[in-house]
Structure formats: C-alpha cells, structure tokens
Amino acid sequence: MRFAVGALLFEGNTFSPVVATRADFASKYLAFDADVLPALRGTNTEVGGAIAEAAAAGDELLPLMATHGGAGGRVDAGVASGFAGDMLARIRALPEVDGIYLALHGAFVSQDSVDFEGELLAAVRALRPRTPIVVSCDLHAHVTWPMLANCDALTGYRHYPHDDTHETGRRALAMLRDIAAGRLATRLVACRAPMIIPAQRQRTRGDGPMAGIRAIADRLMAEAGVRDLAHFCVQPWIDAPALGFAAVATGHGDEGAALRAAEEVARAMWERREEFLVETTPPAEAIARGLATPGFVVLADASDCVGGGASGDSATALAALLRHAPGATASIHLADDVAAAAARAAGPGARIRVGLGNRRDPAYGAPLEVEAEVLRATDGAFTYSGGLMGGVRAEGGPSAVLRVGAVEVLATSNACYEYADEAFAAAGIDVRAKKFLVVKNPMNYQQAFADAALRVVMDTPGPTTPNLAALPWRDVGRPLFPIDRDAAPRLSFWTRTRTWTREA
C-alpha cells in the first residue's frame, strides 16, 4: 500500500512567556519531502517507527514534512500558520494514497489557537474526505472533540517516560493499513474525566498509580476486543476549556464495547486521583537533606521544565546551592545565551562577572550576579540517548561551561529538554562525580538516575509547577481536580454521532 506520512509536534504551556520560533523546531528536527525519511530512519521517533513498519510490510511511504519543536509557551502565530500551510500544501498535492498518518503532539498551542491540531485535522479532512487518517499523540495530549471528529483512529504513547514513540508509529501505521484494507471498521469513542495531574507520579512502569491504569487498559483491550485503548493524562498547564484526562478507544464494529472500555479507564483514573498529588520540599530543606545523605543527590527543579514549556533558565536552584551548600560540588544546566556569549568571548581560564539565568521568564526576577571561571566553550550539540527523541541530534547552540563556587554551570544558547545527562556529557561534565545534580524535568531523572542516593522534588517557582491549584486559571472548565478538590465529577463522552455528559 501507499501511505502519506508527516509529523508536526509541539507541547504548549499557556502559563509560560516563551514564544517558540522556527529555530526552535530546526534545533530538533525539521525536514521536508524527500529529506524526511533519511533524516528519521533508525530514530526512536514516530516517523522512524512508521518507516520500519512500512519496510516490514512492503508499503510505500510518501513523506510530507516532519518537525518537533519541543515545548514552550506558544508557537509564534506566523510560524504555526506557515507549518500548517506547508503540511496542507503537500497533502493537497498528493496523488491517490491508501491513507494518511500524522504524528502530532496533541498540545500544540499557538499565539492564536489552543486547538491547533483540531483545526489542522479539520483542514486535512476537508482536502481528503474519503482517505483514512490515523493520528498518534503524546501521552500528554489535550485530546479535543474536533481532533477525534476528523480522523479514523487516534492512538498515543503508552509509556512515561516516553520511550515507546517508535512502537507508537508502528502501531499507528499498522492500524492505518488495516483500515485501508477493510480489516478494521473503526468505532472511535472517548471519555473524559475532569482532572489534571502533575507528572511526577505518572510513571507507567513499576507499581505506581499510572502503571495500574495502563494495566487496566491492556486488560480491557484483550477482554473487550478493542483494537486500541489510549489514555491521555493531558498537558496540565494549558488554560483552555474541556481540559482533562481522556481515554480514547478504537473499537472494531462494536461501539458499545469500546465506549464501556473508555469509561472504565476514565473512572479508574478518577478513583486514583489523590494518589497522583506530589509533595514538594523548599530548596533549603532539600539541600540540607542532601548534605545529610551520603552519595549522589538529585534535586528536581520541575517547575522550570523545558519539556513542559518553561524557559529552562531559572537560577533559583543555583542561588540556593550557593547560599546553603557553598562548598558542595554540583552541576546545573541553564538556558542563557547572554552568559554563554560573555564566557566564550572571555575564553577558557578567564574570570568574569556575569548575570546567570532569569532572563527569559521575568517571573524569576533579575539574573543572578556571580563571579565565574570560564572552563571551556562548546558547540552545545548532543544526541539524545533515549526517550521520544532517541537518536536525534539536538542543537544547544553556542555554549560554555562555567564554575561558580563549587558548581559547574552549563550555559547553552538554546533551551534543551533533558532525557538523561547527554547535554552535560557532551560538554565534558561528569554529573555523577558531583554531590548534587539539578535536573529540570519531572520524570526522566527518575529513570536516568534511579541509583541516586536521594532524589527530591523542590518547591520552586515556574510555569510547570506540580502545584497545579496555585496557577492563575481563567478559561479552564470547572470543576476540575485538583483546583476544585471536593467537587463531584461529570464525565464527558464523545462518539461520531453525539456528545454528552453524565455524573460519575
């Protein structure tokens, strides 16, 4: 068979001031037409998985475009419109194909839309009204009813940390093949629960609450004969209507069985809602606990998570280390093009007075003024060793390593999400040789540094705070857990013929 394939991914955060530009997409991957397949073949991306699946089945892929902008606040309106136009122009020009597979995030927020994917898919459907369309999304997608209305099937990552993007691409293309061949008569349905949850306890391995949800979904797929049952925890930092956890089922013929399965997953999630709340620790207390613990300690500044849309330049943790543990060795990564440029201009061995961090998000205050020794300059490039970007080369831009007291600071021009310690290692920093490592993610460190003597989630400011009830919500639908802790829930349902709500 012959399938068109494309990818357009970005994770937005309406509480972040960061505006993503075309350069943010290009710093991960950005390819068009014939360049797509060689750029992503062999990677852990969704398109990489689709390439492998097509090769195994002897299918032909017609590449459209593929890009991932990582995460930020909102995508520049012109950039978002340009990418949509790029994708639609290529779909408009396609010859006859057996189906279209699009890898989307599900939480793409632009300066003028909080449902970019729903609008994009509506335009794709208008161009190809009879062509099967299958979509894959991130586990943290904000799945909207317009998204569902304009595709034949919608699946998503099953793992968090996200290490099954390749498998997701394979699964999506296999479903598309079966739809095109008439072997799968899809009955796409969804059930949404009015809840958002922080990321720290969403791990799908082990015995945590999210692992239990995935186990229920797997059991229902087997028992109910549902082809695919995806759960979407939603990006919890989008101030938009109808936000919440969604279970999406793709049934074969029997819509009732699919709907019952989706509802059971949503109800199970609601029943476990309190288990997902996270305890945070003030930085001074977290550092004191670390000093009292022999061995390597990880401090999570999850409120400044680039992967959730924050700026990645908060110097809060650095200031706390310098104040409360001035002699302790540590590593921290800050996105700071000004400091990186100043260090590179001074050269290795120079001592400079420089402001570090707190430039991109004014909520963090003024840059932290420090005396620093320039250790070396780097190009900021590294290759992700795993996760949804596994095998992809990232560009941190002109960078420098500075020593501030006993802390080694990696200052990069571009904000870079962390999977493990790739950015540090590429810059010559051995994080495990230090007492403390500051990470800026809520989940990946739990896997990458599982052997740490202590891991602590700090109570720090930022647009990706796990304290969701503290954010200045305005447009989100209410009641919504945990903002409205004691409110009775109403489940929302979607099928092709109707939508409705019902008290749980």
C-alpha positions in Angstrom: 0.0 0.0 0.0 1.0 3.6 -0.3 0.7 5.9 2.7 1.5 9.6 3.2 3.3 10.3 6.5 4.1 13.5 8.3 4.8 14.9 11.8 4.2 18.3 13.4 4.7 18.3 17.2 4.9 20.9 19.9 3.8 21.0 23.5 2.5 24.3 24.6 2.1 25.9 28.1 -0.2 29.0 28.4 1.5 30.0 31.7 4.9 30.3 30.1 6.1 33.5 28.3 8.3 31.6 25.9 7.4 32.1 22.2 8.7 29.3 20.0 10.2 30.2 16.7 11.1 28.3 13.6 14.6 28.0 15.0 13.3 26.0 18.0 11.9 23.4 15.6 15.0 23.3 13.5 17.2 22.7 16.6 15.5 19.3 17.0 14.4 18.2 13.5 12.8 19.9 10.6 12.6 18.1 7.2 10.5 18.3 4.1 9.6 15.9 1.3 12.4 13.6 0.3 14.6 14.6 3.3 12.1 13.2 5.9 12.8 9.5 5.6 16.6 9.6 5.6 16.5 12.2 8.5 14.4 10.0 10.8 15.1 6.4 9.7 16.5 4.5 12.6 15.4 7.0 15.2 13.1 6.5 18.1 10.6 8.9 16.6 7.1 8.1 15.5 8.1 8.6 11.8 11.1 6.3 12.5 8.6 3.6 13.6 6.4 4.2 10.6 9.4 3.8 8.3 10.2 0.4 10.0 6.6 -0.8 9.8 6.3 0.1 6.2 9.6 -1.6 5.3 8.4 -4.8 7.1 5.1 -4.9 5.2 6.4 -3.7 1.8 4.4 -0.4 1.9 5.5 2.8 0.2 5.7 6.0 2.2 5.2 9.4 0.7 6.8 11.9 3.1 5.1 15.2 3.7 7.1 17.1 6.4 8.3 16.3 9.9 9.3 18.5 12.7 9.3 18.7 16.5 9.6 22.0 18.3 9.9 20.5 21.8 7.9 22.6 24.3 7.4 26.2 25.2 4.7 28.7 25.8 3.0 29.3 22.5 4.3 28.9 18.9 4.6 32.2 17.0 1.4 32.7 15.1 3.2 33.1 11.7 5.4 30.1 12.3 2.4 27.9 13.2 0.4 29.2 10.2 3.4 28.5 8.0 3.8 25.0 9.2 0.1 24.3 8.7 0.3 25.7 5.2 3.4 23.5 4.5 1.5 20.4 5.6 -1.7 21.2 3.8 0.0 22.1 0.6 1.7 18.7 0.5 -1.5 16.9 1.3 -3.3 18.8 -1.4 -0.6 17.8 -4.0 -0.7 14.1 -3.1 -1.6 11.5 -5.7 -4.1 8.9 -4.6 -2.9 7.2 -1.4 -4.4 4.5 0.7 -4.1 6.5 3.9 -2.5 9.4 5.8 -0.6 9.0 9.1 0.1 12.2 11.1 2.2 12.2 14.2 1.0 15.1 16.3 1.6 16.0 20.0 -2.0 17.0 20.9 -1.0 20.0 22.9 0.2 22.3 20.2 -0.6 25.9 21.3 0.0 28.8 19.1 -0.4 32.5 19.8 -3.9 32.4 18.3 -5.1 28.9 19.0 -5.3 26.4 21.8 -6.6 23.7 19.5 -4.1 23.9 16.6 -4.4 20.1 15.9 -8.1 20.1 15.8 -8.1 22.9 13.2 -5.3 21.3 11.2 -7.1 17.9 11.1 -10.4 19.6 10.0 -8.5 21.2 7.1 -6.8 17.8 6.2 -10.2 16.1 6.3 -11.7 18.8 4.0 -8.9 18.1 1.5 -9.2 14.3 1.7 -12.8 13.5 2.8 -12.6 9.8 1.9 -9.0 9.0 2.7 -8.4 7.1 6.0 -6.5 9.2 8.5 -4.8 7.9 11.6 -3.2 10.2 14.2 -0.8 9.4 17.1 -0.3 11.8 20.0 1.8 12.2 23.1 0.6 10.7 26.3 0.1 14.3 27.5 -2.2 15.3 24.6 -5.1 17.6 25.2 -7.5 15.5 23.0 -10.3 17.7 21.7 -13.5 16.6 20.1 -12.6 18.3 16.8 -9.4 16.2 16.7 -11.4 13.0 17.0 -14.1 14.1 14.6 -11.5 14.5 11.8 -9.6 11.2 11.9 -10.5 7.5 11.7 -8.3 6.4 14.6 -6.2 8.1 17.3 -3.6 6.3 19.4 -0.9 7.5 21.7 2.2 6.7 23.6 1.7 4.1 26.3 4.8 4.8 28.3 6.0 7.6 30.6 8.9 8.3 30.4 8.2 8.4 26.7 10.3 5.6 25.3 7.8 3.9 23.0 7.4 6.6 20.3 8.9 4.2 17.7 6.4 1.5 18.7 3.6 4.1 18.6 4.5 5.0 15.0 4.5 1.3 14.0 1.1 0.7 15.7 -0.5 3.7 14.0 0.7 2.7 10.6 -0.5 -0.9 11.1 -3.9 0.4 12.1 -4.0 2.6 9.0 -3.1 -0.4 6.8 -6.0 -2.5 8.3 -8.4 0.3 7.9 -7.4 0.8 4.3 -7.7 -2.9 3.6 -11.1 -3.2 5.2 -10.0 -5.3 8.0 -10.7 -2.7 10.7 -14.1 -1.0 10.8 -13.2 1.6 13.4 -15.5 2.8 16.1 -13.7 5.7 17.7 -15.0 6.9 21.1 -13.7 8.8 24.1 -14.5 9.5 27.7 -13.0 12.5 29.6 -12.7 12.9 33.4 -12.4 16.5 34.8 -8.9 16.1 36.3 -5.3 17.2 35.7 -2.4 15.8 37.5 1.3 16.6 37.9 3.8 14.4 36.1 5.9 13.1 38.9 3.7 10.0 39.6 2.7 9.2 36.1 5.4 6.6 35.6 3.9 3.6 33.7 6.5 1.1 35.0 6.6 -0.3 38.5 3.7 -0.3 40.9 2.6 3.4 40.8 -0.9 4.5 40.1 -0.4 5.1 36.3 1.1 1.6 35.9 -2.3 0.4 37.3 -4.2 2.4 34.7 -2.2 1.1 31.9 -2.7 -2.5 33.1 -6.5 -1.9 33.2 -6.3 -0.6 29.6 -4.3 -3.6 28.4 -6.8 -6.0 30.1 -9.8 -4.3 28.5 -8.2 -4.4 25.1 -8.0 -8.2 25.4 -11.4 -8.8 27.1 -13.5 -6.3 25.1 -11.9 -6.9 21.7 -10.9 -3.2 21.4 -8.2 -2.7 18.9 -6.6 0.3 20.7 -7.2 1.9 24.1 -5.1 5.0 24.7 -5.1 7.2 27.8 -4.0 10.8 27.8 -3.0 12.4 31.1 -3.1 15.8 29.3 -0.6 18.6 29.4 -1.8 20.2 32.7 -0.5 23.7 32.0 -3.0 24.7 29.3 -5.6 27.2 30.3 -8.3 26.0 27.9 -11.9 24.7 28.0 -12.6 21.0 28.3 -9.2 20.2 29.8 -8.9 16.8 31.4 -7.8 13.2 31.3 -9.1 11.4 28.3 -9.5 7.7 27.4 -9.8 7.1 23.7 -10.8 3.7 22.3 -10.7 2.4 18.8 -13.2 -0.5 18.5 -13.9 -2.8 15.7 -17.6 -2.8 14.8 -18.9 -2.8 18.4 -19.1 0.9 19.6 -20.7 -0.1 22.9 -17.8 -2.3 23.9 -15.3 0.5 23.0 -17.3 3.1 25.0 -17.6 0.9 28.1 -13.8 0.3 28.0 -13.0 4.0 27.7 -15.4 4.8 30.5 -13.9 2.2 32.8 -10.4 3.6 32.3 -11.6 7.2 32.9 -13.4 6.1 36.1 -10.4 4.2 37.4 -8.3 7.3 36.8 -10.7 9.4 38.8 -10.8 6.9 41.7 -7.0 7.2 41.9 -6.8 11.0 41.6 -5.4 11.6 45.1 -2.5 9.2 44.5 -1.0 11.5 41.8 -0.5 14.5 44.0 3.1 15.4 44.7 4.8 16.6 47.9 7.5 19.3 47.3 10.3 20.5 49.5 11.7 24.0 49.9 15.1 24.3 48.3 16.9 24.9 51.6 15.4 21.9 53.2 16.1 19.7 50.1 19.7 20.8 50.1 20.0 20.1 53.9 18.6 16.6 53.3 21.1 16.1 50.5 24.1 17.1 52.6 23.0 14.7 55.3 22.7 11.8 52.8 26.0 10.1 51.7 26.3 9.8 48.0 25.0 11.4 44.8 21.8 13.6 45.2 19.4 14.7 42.5 17.4 17.9 43.1 14.5 18.3 40.7 13.6 21.8 39.8 10.5 20.6 37.9 8.8 24.0 37.9 11.3 25.1 35.2 10.9 22.1 32.9 11.7 22.9 29.3 9.9 19.7 28.3 6.7 21.2 29.8 7.1 24.6 28.3 9.2 26.5 30.8 12.1 28.7 29.9 14.8 26.5 31.4 16.7 29.5 32.8 15.6 29.7 36.4 18.6 30.4 38.7 16.6 29.6 41.8 18.3 26.3 42.5 21.7 27.7 41.7 21.2 30.6 44.2 20.0 28.1 46.9 23.1 25.9 46.4 25.5 28.8 46.6 23.7 30.0 49.8 23.1 26.8 51.6 25.9 24.5 50.4 28.7 26.8 49.2 31.3 24.1 49.3 29.3 21.3 47.7 30.1 20.3 44.2 27.1 20.4 41.8 26.0 20.6 38.1 23.2 22.6 36.7 22.1 23.5 33.1 20.7 27.0 32.3 19.5 28.3 29.0 21.3 31.6 28.8 22.7 32.9 25.5 23.9 36.1 27.0 26.0 34.4 29.7 27.3 31.9 27.1 28.4 34.6 24.8 30.2 36.5 27.5 32.0 33.4 28.6 33.0 32.5 25.1 34.3 36.0 24.5 36.4 35.9 27.6 37.8 32.5 26.8 38.9 29.5 29.0 40.6 30.4 32.2 39.1 33.9 32.4 37.3 35.0 35.5 34.2 37.2 34.7 31.4 38.9 36.5 28.2 37.8 34.8 24.5 37.5 35.4 23.3 34.0 35.1 19.8 32.8 34.2 16.4 34.5 34.9 16.4 36.3 31.5 13.6 34.5 29.5 10.9 34.5 32.2 10.5 37.8 34.1 8.7 36.0 36.9 12.1 34.6 38.1 13.5 38.0 38.8 16.8 39.5 37.8 19.8 37.4 36.6 21.9 36.1 39.4 25.1 38.1 39.6 28.1 35.9 40.2 31.9 35.6 39.8 32.6 32.8 37.5 35.6 31.0 36.0 35.2 30.0 32.3 36.2 26.4 31.9 35.6 25.8 28.2 33.4 26.6 25.2 31.3 24.0 23.4 29.0 23.9 20.3 26.2 22.7 22.5 25.3 19.8 20.3 24.4 16.4 21.6 22.5 13.3 20.6 19.6 12.0 22.8 20.3 8.5 24.1 16.7 7.6 24.6 13.1 8.7 25.0 10.9 10.2 22.3 14.0 11.9 20.7 16.3 8.8 20.9 18.9 9.1 18.2 18.0 12.7 17.3 20.8 15.3 17.3 19.9 18.4 19.3 21.5 21.8 19.0 22.1 23.7 22.2 23.8 26.4 20.3 27.0 28.2 21.3 27.6 27.2 24.9 30.0 27.4 27.7 30.9 25.7 31.0 31.5 28.0 34.0 32.5 27.3 37.5 30.6 29.3 40.1 32.0 28.5 43.5 31.9 24.7 43.5 29.1 24.5 40.9 29.7 23.7 37.2 27.1 25.6 35.1 26.3 24.5 31.5 25.1 27.7 29.8 23.5 27.0 26.4 22.1 29.4 23.9 19.0 27.2 23.3 16.8 25.6 25.8 17.2 21.8 25.7 15.0 19.2 27.3 16.8 16.5 29.4 16.4 12.8 28.9 19.5 11.8 30.8 22.9 13.5 31.1 23.6 13.8 27.3 24.0 17.6 27.3 26.3 17.6 30.3 28.4 14.7 29.0 28.8 16.4 25.6 30.1 19.5 27.4 32.6 17.4 29.4 30.7 17.4 32.7 30.6 14.2 34.7 27.4 14.8 36.8 27.9 11.7 38.9 31.3 13.0 40.2 29.4 15.8 41.9 27.4 15.8 45.2 24.4 17.4 43.6 22.8 17.4 40.2 20.0 19.8 39.4 17.5 18.4 36.8 14.7 20.4 35.2 12.2 17.6 34.5 9.6 15.8 36.5 10.1 12.2 35.3 13.1 11.3 33.2 15.5 11.7 36.1 13.7 9.1 38.0 14.7 6.6 35.4 18.1 8.0 34.3 19.3 8.5 37.9 17.4 5.7 39.6 20.6 4.8 41.5 20.9 8.2 43.2 21.2 8.1 47.0 18.4 10.7 47.2 16.0 12.4 44.8 14.0 15.4 45.9 11.3 17.5 44.2 11.9 21.1 45.2 9.2 23.7 45.7 10.3 26.3 43.2 8.6 28.9 41.1 7.8 28.4 37.4 5.1 27.6 34.9 5.5 23.8 35.2 4.9 23.7 38.9 3.4 20.4 40.2 1.2 22.6 42.5 -1.5 22.9 39.8 -4.1 24.6 42.0 -1.8 27.6 42.6 -1.8 28.7 38.9 -3.9 31.7 37.8 -6.6 29.8 35.9 -9.0 31.8 33.8 -10.5 29.8 30.9 -10.4 26.2 32.0 -13.7 24.4 32.5 -14.7 24.0 36.2 -15.0 22.0 38.4 -11.5 20.5 37.7 -9.4 18.4 40.1 -7.2 19.4 42.0 -8.3 23.0 41.6 -11.7 22.0 42.9 -10.6 19.3 45.3 -14.0 18.2 46.6 -16.2 18.7 43.5 -18.3 15.9 42.1 -17.2 14.9 38.7 -19.1 14.8 35.4 -17.7 12.5 32.8 -17.8 13.7 29.2 -18.4 11.3 26.3 -17.8 11.6 22.5 -18.9 9.4 19.6 -19.3 10.2 15.9 -23.0 10.8 16.4 -23.3 12.6 19.7 -21.6 14.1 22.8 -23.0 14.2 26.3 -22.0 14.4 30.0 -23.0 12.3 33.0 -22.3 12.4 36.7 -19.8 9.8 37.6 
